[in-house]
Amino acid sequence: MRVQSERFFFAVFAAFAFFVAGVSLHAQAPAKSAAAGNVPTYSKDVAPIFYKNCTGCHRAGEIGPMALVTYQDARPWAKSIATRVAAGTMPPWHGESPHALTNDRRLSEADKATIVKWATNGAPEGSTADLPPAPKFADGWQVGQPDAVFTLQEDYPVPASGTIEYKYFEVPTNFTEDKWVKAFEVRPGDRSVVHHIIVFGRPPARPAAPESAQTTTSTSTTTTPAPRPQPPFTFAPGMQEPRDEAVQAAKRAPNNDRPAPRGGTGPFVADFAPGQAVRIYAEDSALRVPAGTTLVFQIHYTASGKATTDRSKIGMMFAKEKPKTEVMIAALQNANFTLPAGQNDARVDAEMTLNRDTTLWSLLPHTHVRGKRWEYQAIYPDGRTETILSVPKYDFTWQTEYVFKQPLKLPKGTKIHSTAWYDNSTANKSNPDPTADVHWGDQTWQEMQFTAFAFTLGPAAPSTAPAQPQQ
């Protein structure tokens, strides 16, 4: 049952395997010239498409297995690129929504046709005079040069084999004032072993409240503390706690040299998974990181067959002044479920009710290798139901945060309902053990029903979410 645990990142490369199969000797033949001027050329027609949509990933040091920055880079892969583009599997995109999504990676039909026509007509280079300037990237960063970079304080050794429990690393920010994060990028030190990273921000402990100086007398009155404010959401009962089996398994885990800190982790700040490492918030909105915050990196490593070390980091870009809107991150999840052995369409639901007017900016669904599709519905107080996002072909190897171009204004009393479907049968080639019932758990042979979402309370700012860098 304990497969070679979770070669999460290497699964990304499987998505590109067809590229390798498509390379043959004819790809090395000299490129033909554009015939009669009606065949697209790389310099004039294809490079602008690649620069806009592909080179964020397909360049040195990024997740793409080959670079596509120059004609010499792209030419050997021309026919394979065309095949994947025509099939819609590159660039990778899995979501559908009636609302526009600012990070939609799909190419236009015109761009697809240009690439296919170029590749099937000899992939000519054309005149270098037509070549637009190559995109410029900050050294090692997609988001641009960060205002601050925080790095693990050690090169952490990752073994060649075995199950690796979550590791936690604390990095002080030494902020002397609150910071407003308008963009972040999380970068693993060694992508081959980093399954995912979540960066939390633990604020400094509050000082103990001073003892009351009031003298107790027969006529004194007791001050009644102010009632606690109602939380922004009410979650459906029974979802948040894992089943007993999962809890007990966690207790039996081997000793962890980097356990969760006793002081807690604090709220979410940023994350990394293949396909999800960068986030840029809308103008006049940002995420607050209080003065004195300690960053807590939760890192899930997966053994790759080769011992290595990792020193991951996060880059932050700050707003120059306090924004009009504070973005917050929360999770909707159902941790109390069983996926029966052999079942190919098991369903798990989660739901929350909004206790205040709320603006929803994005949704990030997450399951493990048995997850197959997702659907999200908003059930409004008047009884109307709207599907706000569906992911009909969820792909564990490519995590995506779906960012609404115009954030959704949801009135108090709206219910957000998520549904995930799973294939725990032998038909699922990625299934570690179709003979086992499956419950919530951290490891990939276990499962999750988890959604991170970005929100603000009250009416949305008038600004539109910016386009996110291609990943």
N, C-alpha and C positions, 0 to 999 in steps of 0.2 A: 504493500500500500504506500510505503514511503518511497515514491518514485524519486528520481534525481531532482528532488524537491522542485524548485521553481526557477527554471532557467528563463525567467521572464523576458529578459532583454534579448536573449538569443532567439526567442520566438518571433521577435520583430524581423529578424533576418530571414525567417522562413517565409514571411510575406513577400520577400523580394526574390525568392528562389527561382521564380520563373525567368527573372533577368538572366541569371547564370545559364539556365538551360537554353536561352535564346542566342547566346554568343556562339558564333561559328566562324569558319574561315572567311566566308564572304563578307563578314563585318569588317575585316581588315583590308578589303579591296579599296582602291582609290575611289573617293566619292565622285559621283557624276556631277556634271554641271547642270544648272537649272535650265530646263528645256523651254524654249519659246517664252521665257519670262513668266510663265504661269505656275511654276513649281515653287513652293515656299523654300527659302534658304534659311540656314541656321542664323546667319548674321542679322538678317533683316526681320525675319518672322518668328523664328523659334526661340532665339536667345531672350527676347523680351518676356516670353511666357515662362521660360525656365527661371529667369531672374526674379520674377514676381512671385512664382508659386512653388519653386523647387529648391533653390539654392540655400534656403534657410536650413534645410536638413542635408541636402546633397552637396556638402563641401567638407574640406578637411576638418576633422575633429568633431563632426556632428554625427547624428544617428544614421543617416543614409549610408549604405554600404559602398557607394561610389560617388565621386564628385560629378557635378553637371555644370561647372562654372565656365568651361571653355569648350570649343568645338572638339578639340582633341579628347576631352573628357567624355563628351556625349556621343561621339560618332560610333564607337564600338557597340553601344547599347541601343542604337536607334530603333531597330525593329521590335525589340523587347519592350522598350518604352512605349511605342505605339500600341502594342498589344495590351499592355496594362492600362494605358490611358483610355483606349477604346472600350475596355471592359468596365471602366469606372473604379478600378481598384487602386489607382494612383492618380492624384494624391489620395491618401486614405481618408474616408469620411463615411460615417455610419448613421447619422441622425437625420430626422425629418421633423419639421415643425411648421404650423401655419404662420408662425412669426419669424421674421428674418433673423438670421444668426450671423453675427459679425465675423465669426471665425470660420465660416463655411469654406472648406478647402476645395470644393469641386470646381473643375474647369468649366468654362462656358463651352457650348457645343461648337462655337466657331474656333476656339482654341484647340479643342480636341481634333477637329477636322484638319487644322493647320499641321499639327504634329503628325497625324496619320499620313497626310498627303506628302509631307516632307520625307518621312521614313520610307514610304513605299515607292518613292521616286529617286532613290539613291542617296538620300540625306545630304544634299549639296551644302557646301559651306557658304557660298556666295561671296560677295565682296566684303572684306574686313572694314571698309569705309562705312558700311551700313550698321556695324556692330555698335550697340549702345554701350555706355560705360557700365562696367561690371559693378554689381552692388558692393557697397562697403559695409563691413561688419566690424564692430568693436572687437578687439582681440579677445577671442574666447567667450564672447557674449552675444546673444541674439537680441537682447533687449536694449542694447546700447551700453555705454560705459556707466556702471553703477556709481551712485554717490557713496555707498559703503559696501564692503564685502566682509562677510563673516565666514571663517573657515574652521573646520574641526581642528582641535588643538593637538592632534596626534595623527600619525599615519596608522590607521587601525588595521591589524592583520586579519585577513579573511582566509579561512582554511580552504583547502582544495576540495573537501567533501564534507558531507554531514548536514544535518538540519541546523539552521542558525536561527535562534530566537531573535526577536526584535532587539536592537541595540539603541541606547539613548546616550546622547552626548550633549553636554551643557556648554554654551558659549556666551559669555557676558557681552552685552552691547556697550556698556558704560555710557548709555545715553543720559545726558543731564537734563533733557527736556523731552516731552512727547514728540515722537516722529510720526509723520503721515506718509505711509508707503503708497505711492501711486503706480508702482510697477515693481515686479520682482522676477528673478530667474534663479532656479535651483539647479546646480550642476554637480553631478556625481563625480568623484575622483576617478573611479574605475567603473565604467558603464557595464562591464561584463559581469559584475557581481552585485550591482545595486538593483534590487527589485523595485523599491520605491522609497521615497523620502517624504516625511511630513515634518515641517518646521513649525513648532509651537512657540509662543511667547509668554513666558511666566513673569508676571509683574512682581515687583518687590513686595515682600510681606507687609501688610498694614501694621502700623504700631498698635499696641494694645490700647484700648480705650481707657482713659484715666478714671480712677474710682471717683464716684460722685462725692462732692464735698458737702452735700446736703446733710444736715444733722437730722437724725430721726427723732421725732417728737410725737406726742399723742395727737397733735393736730396736723402733722405732716401728711402730705399726699404722695402717692406713688405715681411717677410719670410713666404713662403707658407708651411703649416704643411704637414708632410709626409702623403701620402695616407694610409688609414687603410688597413691592410692585408685582403685578401679575406678569408671569413670563410671556414672551412674545408668541409662544406656540404652546399648544397642548397636544402631546403625542397620544395616539391610541394606546390603550393599556396592553401590557404584556409583550411589547416589542423590544424594549431597550436592553433587557438582561438576556445573556446567552442561556441556552439550555444547560442543565446541570452537568451533562457530559463534557461540554466545552469548558466549563469553569473548572471542573476537576482535572481535565487534561492540562490546563494552564498551570495548575498548582503542582502537577507532577513534572513539569518541565525541568530540565537540568539547570544547575546553577548558572546564572547569567552574569558575566563580568561587567556588563553595562546595563543594569536593570533600570526600570522606570524610576525617576527621582522621587524621593519621599515627599518633596515639596510640591509634587504635581507638575504638569506640563504647561498649563495655561491654555489660552485660546489659540486657534489655528492662525498661522501667518502665511504659509506657503507650502507648495508640494512639488514633487517630481514623480513622474512615471513616463515610460516611453510614449511620446505624443503629447505630454502635458508637463511643461516645465516653466512656462512663461505666462504671466498675467499682467495686462495693462488695464487699469481702471479708468472709467470715464472721466472726462474733465470735471473738475470741482467735486470729485469723490476720491476717497482714499481709505486705507485701512490704518487704524491707529495702533502704534506700538508705544506703550507708556515709558516714561523715563525709568531707568533702572531695570529694564526688562532683561531677562536671561533667555536667550534662544535655546530651545531644546530640540535637537535633531532626533527624530525617531527614524531609524534606518533599518530596512529589511534587506539583508544580504542573502544571496543565494550562491551556493558553491558552484564553481564553473569547471571544476576538474584541475584547476591550477591555483596554487596559493598565490595571493597577491595582497596588496594593501590599498586602502581607500582613504581619501581625505576630501570629502565633499564640502561644498560651500554654497552660500546664497549671496546674490547681489541684490541690492535694494536701490531704488530711485525714489527720492522724497519730493513731496509737494513743498513749495516754498512758504506756504502759509496754510493755516487750518482750512480744510475744504468745507464747502456747504453741506456735504453729505458724507456721513461715516458708513463705510461698507463693513458688514460683519459676515462671518462664515459660520454655518451650523451644519448639522448632519441629520438627515432623516434615514432611519435604518430599522430593520427588523432583524434582531439577533436571536430570535426564538423560533426556530423552524427545523423541520426534518425533510430532507430530500430522499424519498424512498429509493432503495437500490433498484436499478433497471428502468426507472421511470424516465421517459424522454421529454416530458413537458410539464415538469413540476412548477407550481406557481407559488410565489411568496409576495405578500402585499405589505405595505407600510402606509401610514396616514398620520397627518397632523392637521390641527385646526388653528388658524391664525387668530390671535386674540387682539390684534391691532391691525390697522391699515398697513400693508406691507408692500414693498416693491421688490420683485424677484428679478435678479440680474442674470443668474446662470444656474445650471444644473450639471453635476458631474456624477454619472452613474458608475458604480463599481461592483462587479462580482468577480469570481475567479474563473477557472477554466471550464466549468459547467454552465456558466451563464450564456444565454443565447439571444435574448431580446429584452427590451424594456419599454414601458409606457408610463407617461405621467399625465394625470388629469387634474384640472382645477374644477372643484365643485363649488359653485358660487352660492351665496346665501339665498338667492331666489330660486335655487334648484337646478339652474342651468349647469351643464357639464361640458367642459372643453378639453380636448386632448392638446396639451401645450408642447409636448415633445414625445417622440417615439424613436427608438433605436432598434429597427427591425433585425439588424444583423450585428449584434454587439460583438466586439472583438477585444478579447482580453489583452492582446499584444499591443493595442493602440488605445490608450486612455485619452478621452476627450472631455474637456469642459465645454458645454454648449452655452455660448454667451449670447443673450438676446440683444439684437441691435437696438431695439427700443424696449427697455425693461418693462416688465408686466406689473401694472398696478392692480393689486388684489385687495379687495375690501375686507375689513374685519368679519370674521365668521366663515371665510373661504376655507375649504379643505383642500389640501394637496395630497393626492393619492398616487403612490408609486407601485408599480407591479413589475416584477422580474420573473422571467421564465428560465428554467434550467433543464439541461439534458444530462441525466445521470445514467444513461444507457450505454450499451456497447457501440451504438452508432456514433457516439461522440469519440472521435479518435484521440482527443486530448484528455479523456477521462482517466484519472489515475487508477480507479477501482470501481467499476460499475456494479460490483456485488455488495458494496457497502452503503448503508444509510449515511447521509452526510449532514453535518450540523455546522453552525457558525464556528469559525476559527481563523487564526492569522495565516496559517500556511496554505499554499495553493491547493493541496489535496483536500482542504476543508473549503468552506464557502462563506460568502458574505452577501448581504442585501443592504447596500450602503449608498447613500447619495449625499455628496457635499453640495451645499448651495450658498450662493452669495446673495445677500439681501440688505435692504435698508428699511428703517421704520418710518412710516409716514409717506407723503407723496414723493414721487421720484423727482430728481433734478431734471430740468428740461434737456440736459445734454444726452447725446446718443453714445452708446458704448463704442469705443474705438476698435478698429480692426486689430486682431491679435497677430503676432508674428507667426509665420508658418513653421510648424514643428514636425 
